[in-house]
């Protein structure tokens, strides 16, 4: 029995050994197939040369530099916007820069088209009156007997045309020399890009109105400079109009003497008259020019956002350029 068991074990062992040996080659083939399938072919591309490597390095450095510059530029823009929006004087300076750029880029052929027409003869005067409606207002006033309002409106338009004609001659402003008038006209015309004849007519108007209102004419000219930069058709986002940016809906009663009502705010003489009257009332009410300017700009608190300082600084610049003392 033992011999038979031994013989059986040997026979089974051979069979098992032969079975295992028969399975090993198959497993080896499967393993070799997996290794061959996972093996990647060698890279046949040549290694980059030193020049290509240098270009790649420079390109990567430039990309990093541009990325850093873009980040810092974005931070600078955000900080600048935050400062401009939070500080009132900077907002005013930004508005002045915007107006200066607008004035610089505006074509010359659209600058003061109406005022560029000098009334040198009766034909030009009639044409100018027709454009401003002065002739029609005068005729309607005479036909209908509408009184002093229509006559005042028509005379304002005609007077400005005459001021344009008279401004061609030096010495037309009372109280200053011809040299001072010419210097003041040159300063305004050069800085605010208006015709020299228009500057002369506005100077004449400011001096006449200032005498009536007991104001410094150079203060009126400074207010016009800060408010509208001598654009008679300027209008703010809150509805202030004309050279001195008069709030027509607030001061509607001051335009009753004009037949056109608040539309007269776009007329240079009417706007300067009403604006100077408002400025005079503000100064009398507040007791000083500085406080009066704060009242004029509508500041109710202790600060006017630097408006008064800008007006007074421009007044000093005008006086320095013209040689006319401040306060006359």
C-alpha positions in Angstrom: 0.0 0.0 0.0 2.8 2.3 0.9 4.5 1.5 -2.3 1.4 2.2 -4.3 0.9 5.5 -2.5 4.4 6.5 -3.2 4.0 5.6 -6.8 0.8 7.5 -7.0 2.4 10.6 -5.4 5.3 10.5 -7.8 2.9 10.1 -10.7 0.8 13.0 -9.5 3.9 15.0 -8.8 5.0 14.5 -12.3 1.7 15.4 -13.7 1.6 18.5 -11.5 5.1 19.4 -12.4 4.4 18.8 -16.1 1.2 20.8 -15.7 2.9 23.7 -14.1 5.7 23.6 -16.6 3.2 23.6 -19.4 1.5 26.7 -17.9 4.7 28.7 -17.3 5.5 29.5 -21.0 2.0 30.8 -21.5 2.3 33.2 -18.6 5.7 34.3 -19.7 4.3 35.1 -23.2 1.4 37.1 -21.7 3.8 39.0 -19.4 6.2 39.8 -22.4 3.2 41.0 -24.4 2.2 43.5 -21.7 5.8 44.8 -21.4 6.1 45.2 -25.1 2.7 47.0 -25.3 3.6 49.4 -22.5 7.0 50.2 -23.9 7.0 53.6 -25.8 9.0 54.2 -28.9 12.0 56.3 -28.3 11.7 60.1 -29.1 13.1 60.6 -32.6 13.1 64.5 -32.3 16.5 66.1 -32.0 17.3 68.0 -28.9 16.9 71.8 -29.2 20.0 73.7 -29.9 21.5 76.5 -27.8 19.8 79.3 -29.8 16.4 77.7 -29.5 16.9 77.2 -25.8 17.9 80.8 -25.4 14.9 82.0 -27.3 12.6 79.8 -25.2 14.2 81.2 -22.0 13.8 84.8 -23.1 10.2 84.2 -24.2 9.3 82.7 -20.8 11.0 85.6 -19.0 9.1 88.2 -21.1 5.8 86.4 -20.4 6.5 86.5 -16.7 7.4 90.2 -16.9 4.3 91.1 -18.9 2.2 89.2 -16.4 3.7 91.0 -13.4 3.3 94.4 -15.2 -0.4 93.7 -16.0 -1.0 92.8 -12.3 0.6 96.0 -11.0 -1.1 98.1 -13.7 -4.4 96.8 -12.7 -3.7 97.6 -9.1 -2.6 101.1 -10.0 -5.8 101.7 -12.0 -8.0 100.5 -9.1 -6.2 102.6 -6.6 -6.4 105.7 -8.9 -10.1 105.2 -9.5 -10.7 104.8 -5.8 -8.9 108.0 -5.0 -10.6 110.0 -7.8 -14.1 108.8 -6.7 -13.5 109.4 -3.0 -11.7 112.8 -3.1 -13.7 115.7 -4.4 -10.8 118.0 -5.6 -9.5 115.1 -7.7 -13.0 114.7 -9.2 -12.9 118.4 -10.2 -9.5 118.1 -11.7 -10.6 115.0 -13.7 -13.6 117.0 -15.0 -11.3 119.8 -16.0 -9.0 117.4 -17.8 -11.9 115.9 -19.6 -13.1 119.3 -20.7 -9.6 120.3 -21.8 -9.3 117.2 -23.9 -12.8 117.8 -25.4 -11.8 121.4 -26.3 -8.5 120.2 -27.8 -10.0 117.5 -29.9 -13.0 119.5 -31.1 -12.7 120.5 -34.7 -12.0 124.2 -35.3 -14.8 124.6 -37.8 -17.5 124.0 -35.1 -16.0 126.4 -32.5 -18.4 129.3 -31.8 -20.0 129.3 -35.2 -22.6 131.9 -34.3 -20.1 134.2 -32.5 -17.6 134.0 -35.3 -20.0 136.0 -37.4 -18.8 139.6 -36.9 -21.6 142.1 -37.5 -19.5 144.4 -39.7 -22.4 145.6 -41.8 -26.1 145.8 -41.8 -26.5 142.6 -43.8 -24.4 140.6 -41.3 -26.2 142.2 -38.4 -29.6 141.3 -39.8 -28.5 137.7 -40.5 -27.2 137.4 -36.9 -30.4 138.8 -35.5 -32.3 136.3 -37.6 -30.3 133.4 -36.2 -30.8 134.6 -32.6 -34.4 135.5 -33.2 -33.8 139.0 -32.1 -35.3 140.6 -35.1 -38.5 138.6 -34.9 -38.8 139.4 -31.2 -38.4 143.1 -31.8 -41.0 143.1 -34.6 -43.4 141.1 -32.4 -42.8 143.5 -29.5 -43.5 146.5 -31.6 -46.6 145.0 -33.3 -48.2 143.6 -30.1 -46.9 146.2 -27.7 -45.5 143.4 -25.5 -43.4 145.9 -23.6 -39.9 146.0 -22.1 -39.4 142.2 -22.0 -39.3 141.7 -25.8 -37.3 144.9 -26.2 -34.7 143.8 -23.6 -34.3 140.4 -25.2 -33.9 141.8 -28.7 -31.5 144.5 -27.4 -29.4 141.9 -25.7 -28.9 139.9 -28.9 -28.2 143.1 -30.9 -25.9 144.4 -28.3 -23.8 141.3 -28.3 -23.5 141.5 -32.1 -22.4 145.1 -31.6 -20.0 144.1 -28.9 -18.4 141.6 -31.3 -17.9 144.4 -33.8 -16.7 146.9 -31.2 -14.2 144.3 -29.8 -12.2 144.6 -32.9 -11.1 148.0 -31.7 -8.9 148.2 -28.6 -9.8 150.5 -25.7 -13.5 149.7 -25.7 -13.6 148.5 -22.1 -14.1 151.3 -19.6 -11.7 151.6 -16.7 -8.8 149.6 -18.2 -6.1 150.5 -20.7 -6.0 149.2 -24.2 -2.9 147.2 -23.4 -4.6 145.6 -20.3 -7.7 144.7 -22.4 -5.6 143.2 -25.1 -3.6 141.1 -22.6 -6.8 139.9 -21.0 -8.3 139.0 -24.3 -5.2 137.2 -25.5 -5.1 135.1 -22.2 -8.8 134.1 -22.5 -8.7 133.4 -26.2 -5.5 131.3 -25.9 -6.4 129.3 -22.8 -10.0 128.6 -23.5 -9.8 128.4 -27.3 -12.3 131.0 -28.2 -12.2 133.7 -30.9 -10.5 136.9 -29.9 -13.5 138.9 -30.8 -15.7 136.7 -28.6 -13.3 137.1 -25.7 -13.4 140.9 -26.2 -17.2 140.9 -26.2 -17.4 138.8 -23.1 -14.9 141.0 -21.3 -16.9 144.1 -22.2 -20.1 142.4 -20.9 -18.4 141.3 -17.7 -17.1 144.7 -16.9 -20.5 146.4 -17.6 -22.4 143.9 -15.5 -19.8 143.9 -12.7 -20.2 147.7 -12.4 -24.0 147.3 -12.1 -23.7 144.5 -9.6 -20.7 146.0 -7.7 -18.6 143.0 -8.3 -15.0 142.5 -9.5 -15.3 141.8 -13.3 -12.3 139.4 -13.1 -14.3 137.4 -10.5 -17.1 137.0 -13.0 -14.6 136.0 -15.7 -13.1 133.5 -13.3 -16.5 132.0 -12.5 -17.2 131.6 -16.2 -13.9 129.9 -16.7 -14.4 127.3 -13.9 -18.1 126.8 -14.7 -18.2 126.4 -18.5 -14.7 127.1 -19.9 -16.4 129.8 -21.9 -18.8 127.5 -23.7 -22.2 129.3 -23.8 -24.0 126.1 -24.6 -22.6 124.0 -21.8 -25.1 122.1 -19.6 -24.4 120.0 -16.6 -26.0 116.7 -15.6 -28.2 118.6 -13.0 -29.5 121.1 -15.6 -27.2 124.1 -15.0 -26.8 126.0 -18.3 -24.7 128.6 -20.1 -21.6 130.5 -19.3 -22.1 130.8 -15.6 -24.0 127.5 -15.3 -27.3 129.0 -14.0 -29.8 126.5 -12.6 -32.8 127.7 -14.6 -35.4 125.6 -12.8 -34.2 127.1 -9.4 -33.9 130.7 -10.7 -36.8 130.8 -13.1 -38.1 134.1 -11.7 -34.9 135.8 -12.7 -35.6 135.2 -16.4 -39.0 136.8 -16.4 -37.6 140.0 -17.9 -36.6 138.0 -21.0 -39.3 137.2 -23.5 -37.8 133.7 -24.1 -37.9 132.8 -20.5 -35.3 130.3 -19.3 -34.1 129.7 -22.8 -32.3 133.1 -22.5 -29.8 131.2 -20.2 -28.0 130.2 -23.4 -27.6 133.8 -24.4 -24.2 135.2 -23.3 -25.4 138.6 -22.0 -28.6 137.2 -20.3 -26.6 134.4 -18.7 -23.9 136.7 -17.4 -26.5 139.1 -16.0 -28.5 136.5 -14.2 -25.4 134.6 -13.0 -23.8 137.8 -11.7 -27.0 138.7 -9.9 -27.1 135.3 -8.2 -23.4 135.6 -7.2 -24.0 139.1 -5.8 -26.9 137.8 -3.7 -24.8 134.9 -2.4 -22.0 137.1 -1.4 -24.3 139.5 0.4 -26.1 136.7 2.1 -22.9 134.9 3.3 -20.8 138.0 4.0 -17.7 137.1 2.1 -16.5 136.2 -1.4 -15.3 132.7 -0.3 -18.6 131.9 1.4 -20.5 133.5 -1.5 -18.8 131.2 -3.9 -19.7 128.2 -1.8 -23.3 129.4 -1.9 -23.1 129.9 -5.6 -22.0 126.3 -6.2 -24.7 125.0 -3.9 -22.5 123.8 -1.0 -24.6 123.6 2.1 -21.8 122.2 4.4 -18.5 123.7 5.6 -16.7 122.4 2.5 -17.4 123.4 -1.2 -15.1 120.7 -2.6 -12.4 123.2 -3.5 -14.6 125.2 -5.9 -14.0 128.6 -4.2 -10.2 128.0 -4.2 -10.3 127.2 -7.9 -12.3 130.3 -8.8 -10.0 132.6 -6.7 -6.9 131.0 -8.2 -8.2 131.6 -11.7 -9.1 135.2 -10.7 -5.5 135.8 -9.7 -4.2 134.2 -12.9 -6.4 136.5 -14.9 -5.3 139.6 -13.0 -1.6 138.5 -13.4 -2.0 138.0 -17.2 -3.9 141.3 -17.7 -2.1 143.5 -15.2 -5.5 144.6 -13.8 -5.5 144.7 -10.0 -8.0 142.3 -8.2 -11.0 143.9 -6.7 -11.7 146.7 -9.1 
